[in-house]
Amino acid sequence: MTAKRVVIVGGGGAGDAAAFGLRKRGFDGEVAILSADSDRPYDRPYLSKEFLRGEVELKKVFLHDEAEYSKEKIELRLQERVVGGSLADRTVSLQSGGEVGFDVLVIATGGTPRRLPDAPSAANLMTLRSLRDSQHLRDLLRRSSRLLLVGAGFIGAEVGASARQLGKEVLMVEAAPVPLARALGDEVGEVYASIHRSRGVDMRTGTTVKEWHLERGRVSGVTLSDGRREAVDLVLIAIGIEPNLDLPRALDLPIEGTGVRVDEGLLAADGAYCAGDIALHPHPVLEEAIRVEHWEVAKHHGRGIATSIASGHAPVTRLPYFWSDQYDVSLEYRGHASGNDRAVWRGDKEALRFSVFYLRDGVIKAVLSMNDKKVNETGGNLIERRIRVGEKALADLSTNLEDLLPTAG
């Protein structure tokens, strides 16, 4: 290994996993993390669930104790925003001034929450991305009685579930006719809507905010596109993120759509890797280029890059995976599909214990499971082996899915 210094831009799941992964794989050169965040790397999924509800202490949210960075000789520089650089000169430029040199650069800059263009600047209107955001939201939620969530994606749904568990009223506004339909399909989206409504969430689909009402610098209510005026005392905008591509653009990396085009091993250019939300990855198992905005994917990107730097460039093959806990419902998803792919159901939808296989041209592209962990794991194995399985066999509960996997040897 010729690299003597690896610089990682971004202190999220991908960046932290890359740094510790390098040490685990025996890399003995310099490792530095340049993070724009105020806090050392933390476990982001806690922010909309257990930490928000006050069920875990702050120290559990962090991925590592502060002392571990020193122990592993990982230089962690917080509140350092990288604004440019040169691949030819092997340097990145800091907003605070000065440059940092590298042999290998890992860019894991994540994304920034989208805001509605007409949303006012108000003390009780916010987005959720950072630990500081979650701390602020938790404080505001304690003093609030009715939360407005704009967006019924996973962050909005998780915060909505947490707020209901804390006894707060929740109004959820979603512009689409069915939540999550584009990713999971109408039928799964309707199941999620029914779960939230059964727990007391006032979910309005096909609805947007038309007018904001403020009192003394705070949102006091909204008028919705259905014509109704609603009083609220806290607002969270949860309509997705915009990938942070300013640094890749400044380095003249290949931008395609909303991501940086990388190879199978996440290499974007000689000496420069990209990971997590910004990486458009030609997945070697799924055989298509995908960009995935999920925590587990980012972590595995970081580990894969660490392996390539320490042991030689190699493809990152792990299937995309994410999970979401809302109330007593556990969702797991492996693979990558769209709501337009053929959906084959297996299990009991009414009991909320089922799996949905998404097929394209007869090949399983993804499996979503609700309270059905074992089937999700087996479904992931079927995807990895690219095994063609008939729809009847997938749907038939008498079929042992593990029998469909080839035996070793």
N, C-alpha and C positions, 0 to 999 in steps of 0.2 A: 504494500500500500504506500503510494508516494505522497498522499495528502498529509500535510503536517498540521493544518489548521482548518477546522470546519466551523463556519459561521451559520447559525440558524436564525432566520428572521421570523419571529412569531413565537409567542409563549403559550400557545394553546395545546390541544391534545397531540397534534402532529409534531410540533416543535419539541415538546417535552419528551415524547416517545423516541424521537430521533436522537436526542442528546443521550438519554440513558441507554438506548439501544446500542449506540456506538461503544459505550463503556462495557456493556454486557458482552459485546462481540469482540472485545479485546483491542479496540482502537485506543492507542496511547498518545495520540497527538492532542493539540489544543481543541477544545470545544467551547463555543460561546453562543449563548442565546441572547438575542436582542429583541426585547419585548416592549411594545408600546403600552402595555397594561401597567397599572399601578401595583398589581399583586402578582406574586409568584404563581406559576401554573396551577390551575384548579380543575376539579372534575365538573365540567359544565352541566351535565344532566341533573345534578343536584339543584341547580338554580331555579328550575321551574317546579320542583317537587319537594323533596324532603327538607332542603335548607329553607326554601320559601315558607314552608309550613312550620318551621322551627323545630323539626324533629331531629336534626343533626347539628352538632356544634361546628363552629367555623373551622376548627383545626382539622376536622374530618373532610372538609371540602377540598383542601389542598392535596395535590397529587403526591408531594413529597415534603418532608420536613425541610426547613431552610438549611439545616446542617448537611443534608444529603448532597446538595449541590457542591459544597466545599469538599466533602468527602470524596466525591467522584471527579473532582477537579473540573467541574462545569462552571464556567463563568456566566453568571446570570445578571444581565443588565436590564433593569426595569425602567419604564418611562423613557425608552429610547426608540424613537420613531425613525425608521429608515426611509429616506425620501428619494434616493437615487443611487447611482453607482456605475461601475464599468466592469463588464466581464473581461474585457481585454486587459485591464489593469488589475483585475481581481480585488476590487475594493467596492464597498458600499458607503454611501454618504448619510450622515445623521442630521436630523432636523436641528439638534442641539449644537451642531458644528463638528467638523472633523470627519475623518474617514476610518473605516475598519477594514483591514486586509483579510483575505481568505484564500485558501486553496480550493475548497469546495463550498458552495453556497446552497443552503436549503431554504426555500421560500415557502412559508406556511402562514400566510397573512390573514387567512380566514375571510370573514365577510362583515359587512355593516348592515344593521337592520334598516329596512326600507321604512320611509315615513310617507304618510299621505301628504300630497302637495298643499292641500288646503288646511291641514291640521294646525291649530294655533300653537304658539309657544306658551305652555301653561305649566304651573308647578305640579299639577297632578296628572299630567299626560306624559307618558314615557314609552320607551322600548326596553326590551330585555335581551342583553347579550353578555354583559360582564358580571363579575361578582359584585361590584359596586352597584350595578343596576338591581341585582337581586336583593341586596341589603336595603336599598332605597325602596324598592317595591314592597318588601316585607314590612318595613316601617309604615308606609302609607296604607297598606292593606289592613293593618291592625286598627287604624283609625278610621277606616272607611266602612260603608255599609253596602254600597252597590257598585260593582265593578263593571265597566264596559270593556269588552274585548273586541277589537276590530281584527277579524281573521280567525278562522277555525281550523288552522293547520295544527301541527303537533305542539308547537310552543303555546299557541292560544288555548288548545284543548287541555294541555297539562296544567297551565296556570288556572284555567277555569275550574278544573277538577280540584286543584289545591284550594282555591278560594271557597268552593262549596264545602269542602271538608272542614274549612275554618268557620263555616256558618255564614258566609257572605252571600248576598244576592249577586247573581251573575247574568248580565245581558251580553250575549255573543252575537255579533253581526258578521255575516259572511256574504260576500258578493255573489259567489257561485250558487247555483240552485241546490247543490249537494256538496257538503264538505269533503275534502280529500278525494273527490271523484277523479281528478286528472291523474293522480298517482295510484289510487286503489280501485277505482271504478265506482259507479253509482250505488251498487248494492252494498258494498262494504261501507261506503260513505253514509248511507242511510242507517246502517247499524250503529255507527259512531254517533250520529245525530240522536238516535233514539236513546242511547246510553246516557248522553248528557241531559236530554230532556227528562228522562225518568229520574234523574238526580236533582231536578229542579232548576236546571239552566234554561233561561229564556233565550232559545236560539232562533234567530231570524235569518233564514237563508234567502238568497236572491235580494239582499237588502244592503244598502250602503248608508253612510252618514252624509246627509245633505247640508246640514248647518250645525255649527258649534255655538253653544251658548256659554258665555263666560261671566263670572262674577268675581271681582277683585283678583284677577289674574289666574283664576282657576276655572276649569270646566265644571259647570253646574248641570249641564244637560245637553242633549243633542236632538235634532229633528232628523228622522230617518226617511229614506226614500219611500217608505210605505205611508208617510204622512204623519206618523205618530211622533209626539215629543216625549222624550224619556229623561227623567232626572237621574244623574249619576254623580258619584263623587270621586271616582278614580278611573283613568283610562289607560289601557295598554294597547299599543299598536303592534300587532303580530302578523305581518303580511310578508314574511320572508326576509331574505338578505340579498345584498348586492356583493358579489365577490370582490375582494380588494385587489385590484389589478394594476394599481398605479406603479408599483415597483417593477413587476414584470414588463410593463410597457416601457418604463424608463430604461430597462436593461435590454430592450428590443427582443424580448422573448416572443415566440409564436403565439399570438392570441387568436383564438377561434371562437366566435360567439361570446359566451360569458366565461370562458376558461382558458387556461394555458395548455396548449397541445404538448403532451409529453409522450415518451415512448412507454413500452410495457413496464419498464422499471422506474417510471416517473422522472426520467431525465429529460429536461427541456432544452438544454444546450450543454456544450462541453463545460463540465464543472458546476452546473446549476440544476438542482432538482426542485420540483414543485410538489406540494402535498396538500391534502385536505380539500377544502371548499373550492380552491382555485384550479385544481388539476383536472384537465380533460384527459382521461386515462383510457387508452385502448385496451380494455380488459382481456387478457389472454384466454380466459375461460368463457366469458360471455360473448366474446368475439364481436364487440362493438365498443365505440368510444363513449364513456359515461363520465358525468361529473356529479358527484354525490355530496350532499351537505349534511352529513351525519357524523357524530362524535366517534363512533367505533371505527368508521372508515378512515377518519383522519389519523387516529392512533396507529392503525395498521399500516397506513402509508408511511408514517414516521419510522416504524420498525423496519419496514421493507427497505427504505432508503438507507437506514443504518447498516443493514446487512450488505447492501450493494457497496457502500463506501468502505466498509471494513473487510469484506470478503470477495469483492468482485461483483460487477453489475449483473443483476438478475431480475427477472420479471416479478411483479407483485401479483399474486394469483388468488389471494383470499377473496371470497365472495363478499360483496357489500352486505353489511348487517346493521340493523338498528332495532331498538326496542323502545317501547313507551308504556309506562304504567299510569293508568288513570282510574281512580277509585279502586275497585277490586278486579279490574280488568287488565290483563297483561298481554301486550301485543309484541310479536316478534316478526321480523321480516328479513328474508335472505334473498339475494339476487338483485335483479334490476329489471323492472317491467314498467308498463304504463296501464292506466285504467282502461285503455282501449284494447288491450290484449285479451284473448279468450280466457275467461275465468271459470275454473272448475272447483266446485265446493265439496268439502268433505267434513262431515260432523254435524253438530247440532247448533244451528244458528240461533234458535230461540234460547238455548241454554248458555249462549255465548262461549261455546267450546267447539271451535271449528278451525279448519284451515282452508285457504283458497290458493289454488295453483294457477299461475298465470302462464299461458302457453302462447307461443308464436310459431307458426308453421310446424306445429306438433311437438315443439321442444319446450320444456319447462324453463322459463326465464326467471321466475321468482316464486316464492311461497310466503304467504302471510298467514300467521297463526294467532288466534285469540284463545288464551288459556289452553294451549295445545302444543307444549314445548317439544315433546318427543317427535311429533309429526313434522314440526318445523326443522328439526335437526336432520331427520331422514330426508326431507324435501331438499335441503341444502346439498346433501350427498348426491341426490338424483341430478340436481343441476350441475354439480361439478363433473359428474361422469357423462353428462350430456345424453342421458338415457331417454329414449322415446318410450312413453308409457301411454296407453290408451286412456281416454277420458273416463270410461266406465270403470276401469281398474282404480284410477285415482279417487273417484267418488265413492266406490264401494267399500264400506267399513269392514267387510270380511276379507279384503285384500290386505295382506301384511306387506306394507311398503318396503320393509327391509329385505323381503325375499326378492325384490326387483333389482337389488344391487348385486353386481357380480361378486363372486367369492374370490378371496385373495389366492393368487397362484394359479 
